[in-house]
Amino acid sequence: MLIGGGGREHAMGLSISKSKFCHQLYIAPGNPGTEVFAQNITLNIINPNEVLNFCLEHSIDIVVVGPEAPLMEGLADLLIQNQISVIGPQKAGALLEGSKVYAKAFMKKYGIPTASYQKFDKTQLKEAKEYLKTVKFPIVLKASGLAAGKGVVSCDNLHFATDILQQMLNGTLVGEAGENVVIEEFLNGWEVSMFVLTDGKNYILLPEAKDYKRIGEGNSGPNTGGMGSVSPVHLLNSELKNKIIQKVIEPTLQGLKTENIHYQGFIFFGFMIVQNEPYLLEYNVRMGDPETQSVFSRITSDVAEMFILASEQRLNEYQLEVSSKTAVTVVSVSEGYPGSYEKEKAIFLPKSLPKEVILYHAGTKLKENQLVTNGGRVINITALGDNLSNAIQKAYKANEHVIFSNKYFRKDIGQDLLVLENL
């Protein structure tokens, strides 16, 4: 059973459905795209008991958790207590994403390179404002709790930073997620996302990706859940990859063991690379979205086998095979996102797709047999190409045939990497 209903779950589910080991795949709640290869189930995924009851009734062997919120609600803890294998950490491990204050303290404790920071809670607004007067701008304000990718704001000046700080701490910007805030040094470099699947003993390093978080071209405007992604990132050479493994990934996994946290699931590492040195910006306790769409589209080995071996703590036996092709994902969103936007706009999709182009549903539903928009991020197009330029071209060409009113997408996904690769 796969938990979630977005583009990430469509991509993971499609990979799982191709496995010789998977005889029945349920997805809760799923979307119209996942219905083609799996059975969608209407469940409240934030209610661990509801998920557990379904698993017991349908003899589910393994549950793979897509989003972070059910993990923070203790879904993995409850399933494990009932002898159901789960890919996703228990609550203690999920804190790496669920609390930025906890994550930064963890990084500090285990010597993991990260931006310098100070933390403040909602009773410390005055102190936080005073601190802002002492910092060098730009800085980054981060709500400590889960904010669906929207709790991070870059601030260029004191006036704007003070305003955002106030809105975070008083709950108007991201609700309870902002009751604790991290004020962090701004790092200038290039970003890359790394992904690990661990069974608590062994781990596999999955293909890296680059995510495009800002709504506007040239990385302008507010943060979103993600507007596109590219995998692989050729700037990530073997020397830099080894630094990341030695300075961040292995100390993180060792730190979890030292804390007696048995962690079985994905860890996302969000990096800023500054002068060829990796700095960890954040952990996520699941695969990223839309990075999953690019990463899983490149995995050619059996994904269900990977999950089975992880559940048996035999991940060291898995042979990960990855296509050498480049994957580019372009996200089409409803106009107004990440703010308010209209739903239930009719969607028209191409009857057929070129080879190596995959269409993933993110925020769609069926209404009277018509596919309509049902979220901020609506459709993701992923294209595989022989090189970055070719993949970009294929993705945008296919995206022209995805039609709904008030559709918006970034036109520059991958362009920055093209420039850097050609320098």
DAPE-V511409 format. One record per residue. RES is the residue in one letter. PHI is phi in whole degrees, -180 to 180 (none if undefined). PSI is psi in radians with two decimals (NA if undefined). D_LAST is the distance of its C-alpha to the last C-alpha in Angstrom with 2 decimals. Layout:
# DAPE-V511409
[[RES;PHI;PSI;D_LAST] [RES;PHI;PSI;D_LAST]]
This chain:
# DAPE-V511409
[[M;none;2.37;45.20] [L;-112;2.32;41.94] [I;-101;2.21;42.01] [G;133;2.95;40.08] [G;-144;0.36;39.64] [G;-107;-2.86;36.06] [G;-64;-0.63;33.03] [R;-60;-0.81;32.36] [E;-71;-0.58;35.93] [H;-61;-0.78;35.78] [A;-66;-0.78;32.84] [M;-66;-0.76;34.59] [G;-62;-0.73;37.91] [L;-61;-0.74;36.75] [S;-64;-0.78;35.45] [I;-63;-0.71;38.73] [S;-63;-0.37;40.86] [K;-83;-0.09;39.65] [S;-79;2.52;41.02] [K;-73;-0.26;44.19] [F;-89;-0.23;45.13] [C;-102;1.96;45.23] [H;-94;-0.48;48.54] [Q;-149;2.19;48.50] [L;-118;2.13;45.68] [Y;-105;2.48;46.60] [I;-129;2.22;44.10] [A;-121;2.08;45.24] [P;-86;-0.22;44.92] [G;72;-2.97;42.37] [N;-155;3.06;41.70] [P;-57;-0.45;42.58] [G;-73;-0.62;39.63] [T;-78;-0.33;40.76] [E;-63;-0.36;44.33] [V;-66;-0.61;43.45] [F;-124;-0.02;43.18] [A;-143;3.01;44.80] [Q;-102;1.99;47.73] [N;-75;2.45;46.85] [I;-127;2.27;49.09] [T;-85;1.86;49.92] [L;-137;2.64;49.95] [N;-84;1.74;49.33] [I;-72;-0.19;46.51] [I;-86;-0.10;46.91] [N;-104;1.72;50.46] [P;-56;-0.62;50.33] [N;-66;-0.66;53.97] [E;-64;-0.74;53.46] [V;-66;-0.78;50.62] [L;-58;-0.83;52.74] [N;-58;-0.74;55.78] [F;-63;-0.77;53.86] [C;-61;-0.73;52.44] [L;-68;-0.73;55.95] [E;-66;-0.54;57.54] [H;-110;0.28;55.03] [S;49;0.88;54.65] [I;-73;2.29;50.89] [D;-87;-0.77;49.53] [I;-135;2.39;46.03] [V;-114;2.19;44.54] [V;-107;2.15;40.77] [V;-99;2.11;39.94] [G;-79;-1.11;36.99] [P;-86;2.94;37.13] [E;-84;-0.55;37.76] [A;-58;-0.78;40.91] [P;-61;-0.54;43.41] [L;-68;-0.69;42.26] [M;-68;-0.41;43.04] [E;-83;-0.03;46.41] [G;88;0.39;47.20] [L;-59;-0.81;46.98] [A;-63;-0.69;45.87] [D;-58;-0.81;48.68] [L;-67;-0.75;51.32] [L;-64;-0.75;50.19] [I;-64;-0.70;50.12] [Q;-58;-0.46;53.59] [N;-104;0.43;54.73] [Q;59;0.57;53.24] [I;-109;2.21;50.50] [S;-70;2.48;47.12] [V;-139;2.36;44.22] [I;-98;1.79;40.45] [G;151;2.39;39.75] [P;-73;2.77;40.75] [Q;-73;3.02;44.09] [K;-54;-0.70;44.42] [A;-61;-0.69;43.88] [G;-76;-0.58;40.45] [A;-66;-0.30;39.57] [L;-61;-0.40;39.83] [L;-57;-0.55;36.29] [E;-102;-0.59;35.27] [G;-68;-0.38;38.59] [S;-140;1.94;38.54] [K;-67;-0.53;35.50] [V;-63;-0.81;37.95] [Y;-62;-0.79;38.92] [A;-62;-0.76;35.34] [K;-66;-0.67;34.28] [A;-66;-0.66;37.49] [F;-63;-0.80;36.78] [M;-59;-0.79;33.30] [K;-62;-0.80;34.93] [K;-61;-0.67;37.79] [Y;-103;0.31;35.70] [G;66;0.56;33.17] [I;-90;2.16;30.18] [P;-62;2.21;27.37] [T;-152;2.96;27.32] [A;-68;2.56;27.27] [S;-69;2.70;30.52] [Y;-159;2.91;33.06] [Q;-136;2.60;36.67] [K;-116;2.58;38.80] [F;-142;2.59;41.60] [D;-111;3.13;44.14] [K;-65;-0.27;46.01] [T;-86;-0.06;48.76] [Q;-115;0.58;46.37] [L;-59;-0.77;45.13] [K;-61;-0.83;46.48] [E;-63;-0.71;44.84] [A;-64;-0.72;41.49] [K;-63;-0.72;41.67] [E;-63;-0.71;42.53] [Y;-62;-0.70;39.60] [L;-57;-0.54;37.20] [K;-70;-0.25;38.48] [T;-101;-0.13;37.26] [V;-93;2.84;33.64] [K;-95;2.24;30.43] [F;-91;2.68;28.82] [P;-73;2.77;26.89] [I;-132;3.00;28.56] [V;-122;2.26;28.88] [L;-103;2.27;32.31] [K;-127;2.15;33.05] [A;-68;2.38;36.30] [S;-71;-0.60;37.47] [G;-88;-3.07;38.94] [L;-72;2.19;37.77] [A;-136;0.47;36.50] [A;51;0.74;34.79] [G;78;0.06;31.27] [K;-111;0.17;32.53] [G;-97;0.28;33.64] [V;-121;2.15;30.46] [V;-130;2.18;30.00] [S;-84;2.33;27.52] [C;-123;2.22;29.56] [D;-91;-0.32;28.47] [N;-147;2.90;31.96] [L;-63;-0.75;35.36] [H;-60;-0.86;37.25] [F;-65;-0.76;35.05] [A;-62;-0.72;34.82] [T;-64;-0.72;38.62] [D;-63;-0.83;39.24] [I;-66;-0.74;37.09] [L;-56;-0.83;38.61] [Q;-61;-0.79;42.07] [Q;-65;-0.61;41.42] [M;-69;-0.91;40.11] [L;-70;-0.49;43.00] [N;-91;0.04;45.70] [G;88;0.01;44.61] [T;-81;-0.40;43.88] [L;-86;-0.95;40.12] [V;-133;0.49;39.90] [G;62;-2.48;43.54] [E;-62;-0.44;44.45] [A;-58;-0.44;40.85] [G;-96;0.16;40.47] [E;-66;-0.42;43.57] [N;-123;2.40;41.42] [V;-129;2.47;38.20] [V;-108;2.20;35.39] [I;-103;2.06;33.83] [E;-124;2.54;30.50] [E;-58;2.46;27.99] [F;-85;2.18;24.79] [L;-104;2.36;21.71] [N;-107;2.01;18.31] [G;-174;-2.62;15.43] [W;-122;2.60;14.33] [E;-99;2.58;17.15] [V;-149;2.54;18.17] [S;-108;2.30;21.68] [M;-116;2.61;23.49] [F;-134;2.35;26.89] [V;-125;2.45;29.82] [L;-111;2.18;33.18] [T;-124;2.58;35.89] [D;-103;0.16;39.60] [G;100;-0.36;40.55] [K;-121;-0.88;40.46] [N;-111;2.88;37.53] [Y;-146;2.75;34.14] [I;-121;2.32;31.51] [L;-89;2.04;27.81] [L;-85;2.94;26.79] [P;-59;2.52;23.34] [E;-80;2.95;20.98] [A;-152;2.89;19.87] [K;-120;2.33;18.24] [D;-109;2.56;20.82] [Y;-115;1.76;20.78] [K;-84;-0.63;23.84] [R;-74;2.63;24.12] [I;-71;-0.55;26.13] [G;-105;2.75;24.12] [E;-62;2.64;20.83] [G;68;0.43;18.12] [N;55;0.91;20.01] [S;-111;2.84;23.09] [G;80;-3.09;26.75] [P;-71;2.81;28.68] [N;-71;2.60;27.81] [T;-124;-3.03;29.03] [G;-72;-0.26;29.66] [G;137;2.25;26.27] [M;-107;-0.08;24.93] [G;169;2.95;22.72] [S;-157;2.78;20.87] [V;-136;2.41;18.42] [S;-147;2.35;19.08] [P;-80;3.12;17.63] [V;-115;1.84;14.59] [H;-69;-0.30;12.36] [L;-65;-0.38;10.85] [L;-82;1.56;14.53] [N;-82;3.03;15.01] [S;-65;-0.57;18.62] [E;-64;-0.80;18.86] [L;-67;-0.69;18.02] [K;-61;-0.74;20.29] [N;-64;-0.68;23.05] [K;-60;-0.78;22.85] [I;-62;-0.76;23.29] [I;-63;-0.83;26.22] [Q;-74;-0.66;27.90] [K;-91;-0.39;27.49] [V;-127;-0.97;27.92] [I;-67;-0.91;29.02] [E;-68;-0.70;31.78] [P;-61;-0.59;33.12] [T;-65;-0.84;33.36] [L;-65;-0.67;35.33] [Q;-67;-0.69;37.46] [G;-60;-0.72;38.07] [L;-62;-0.71;39.39] [K;-65;-0.75;41.77] [T;-60;-0.63;42.92] [E;-81;0.07;43.69] [N;58;0.63;45.67] [I;-102;1.94;43.57] [H;-79;1.95;43.61] [Y;-112;2.00;40.36] [Q;-123;1.89;40.07] [G;156;-2.88;37.27] [F;-87;2.58;33.62] [I;-128;2.23;31.66] [F;-99;2.31;28.47] [F;-115;2.03;26.31] [G;-96;2.03;24.06] [F;-111;2.58;21.43] [M;-113;2.20;19.32] [I;-98;2.01;16.85] [V;-116;2.00;16.98] [Q;49;0.86;15.40] [N;66;0.31;15.50] [E;-116;2.32;19.11] [P;-85;2.32;20.58] [Y;-121;2.26;23.00] [L;-83;2.13;25.26] [L;-86;-0.73;25.80] [E;-165;2.79;28.47] [Y;-104;2.55;30.37] [N;-122;2.65;31.58] [V;-103;0.52;34.45] [R;-160;3.07;33.46] [M;-72;2.63;30.59] [G;-77;2.84;28.39] [D;-134;1.98;28.80] [P;-103;0.35;26.80] [E;-64;-0.63;24.77] [T;-55;-0.70;27.85] [Q;-60;-0.71;27.64] [S;-77;-0.73;24.24] [V;-68;-0.89;25.17] [F;-70;-0.45;28.73] [S;-67;-0.36;27.84] [R;-95;-0.27;25.99] [I;-77;2.13;28.90] [T;-104;-0.25;31.12] [S;-81;2.99;33.71] [D;-75;1.97;36.81] [V;-72;-0.66;36.07] [A;-64;-0.66;39.79] [E;-61;-0.69;40.32] [M;-59;-0.76;37.62] [F;-69;-0.67;39.57] [I;-63;-0.83;42.89] [L;-64;-0.65;41.81] [A;-63;-0.71;40.39] [S;-69;-0.37;43.77] [E;-102;0.17;45.55] [Q;56;0.72;43.33] [R;-126;0.55;42.31] [L;-62;-0.42;38.61] [N;-64;-0.30;38.05] [E;-88;-0.13;39.59] [Y;-83;2.35;37.02] [Q;-102;1.76;34.54] [L;-76;2.21;31.48] [E;-121;2.30;29.91] [V;-130;2.38;26.66] [S;-66;2.52;25.23] [S;-79;-0.07;21.91] [K;-72;2.82;21.20] [T;-97;2.36;18.99] [A;-110;2.35;21.16] [V;-125;2.28;20.55] [T;-116;2.24;23.41] [V;-114;2.24;24.24] [V;-102;2.15;27.16] [S;-97;2.26;29.69] [V;-123;2.91;31.82] [S;-79;2.34;35.00] [E;-55;2.35;34.61] [G;107;-0.49;35.41] [Y;-61;2.44;33.84] [P;-86;0.13;33.36] [G;-85;-2.56;36.46] [S;-82;2.59;39.50] [Y;-152;2.80;39.31] [E;-87;2.61;41.85] [K;-113;3.10;42.55] [E;63;0.64;44.34] [K;-88;2.36;42.49] [A;-62;2.39;42.98] [I;-113;2.34;40.01] [F;-119;2.15;39.72] [L;-111;2.69;37.55] [P;-62;2.50;36.74] [K;-65;-0.64;39.53] [S;-140;2.77;37.18] [L;-120;2.59;33.51] [P;-62;2.82;31.30] [K;-57;2.45;30.80] [E;65;0.42;28.41] [V;-119;2.24;28.58] [I;-123;2.42;30.55] [L;-109;2.13;32.13] [Y;-112;2.31;32.94] [H;-81;2.39;35.55] [A;-119;-0.96;34.91] [G;-131;1.30;37.51] [T;-131;2.78;39.99] [K;-154;2.90;43.73] [L;-99;2.30;46.47] [K;-131;1.97;49.04] [E;51;0.87;51.92] [N;66;0.12;49.86] [Q;-108;2.27;47.08] [L;-72;2.22;43.63] [V;-132;2.84;42.81] [T;-71;2.52;40.24] [N;-146;0.50;41.20] [G;-177;3.09;38.36] [G;-70;-0.95;35.35] [R;-90;2.17;32.87] [V;-105;-1.04;34.52] [I;-133;2.42;32.65] [N;-115;2.26;29.45] [I;-107;2.18;27.93] [T;-117;2.28;25.95] [A;-124;2.42;24.44] [L;-101;2.33;23.36] [G;-137;2.88;21.05] [D;-67;-0.42;19.78] [N;-151;3.08;16.18] [L;-61;-0.80;14.71] [S;-60;-0.77;14.83] [N;-65;-0.72;18.37] [A;-67;-0.70;19.56] [I;-60;-0.84;18.58] [Q;-59;-0.81;20.44] [K;-65;-0.72;23.43] [A;-65;-0.79;23.79] [Y;-71;-0.59;23.93] [K;-62;-0.81;26.21] [A;-67;-0.63;28.59] [N;-63;-0.45;28.50] [E;-60;-0.45;29.99] [H;-95;0.10;33.14] [V;-97;1.98;33.64] [I;-123;2.19;36.00] [F;-157;2.67;37.73] [S;-72;2.61;38.59] [N;63;0.55;36.54] [K;-78;2.39;33.52] [Y;-135;2.49;30.25] [F;-152;2.71;26.77] [R;-78;2.42;23.24] [K;-97;0.09;21.30] [D;-121;0.37;17.78] [I;-62;2.18;17.93] [G;87;-0.22;14.70] [Q;-65;-0.67;12.75] [D;-62;-0.68;10.93] [L;-69;-0.64;9.90] [L;-58;-0.79;8.86] [V;-63;-0.85;6.46] [L;-65;-0.66;5.26] [E;-66;-0.51;5.65] [N;-89;-0.10;3.82] [L;-71;NA;0.00]]
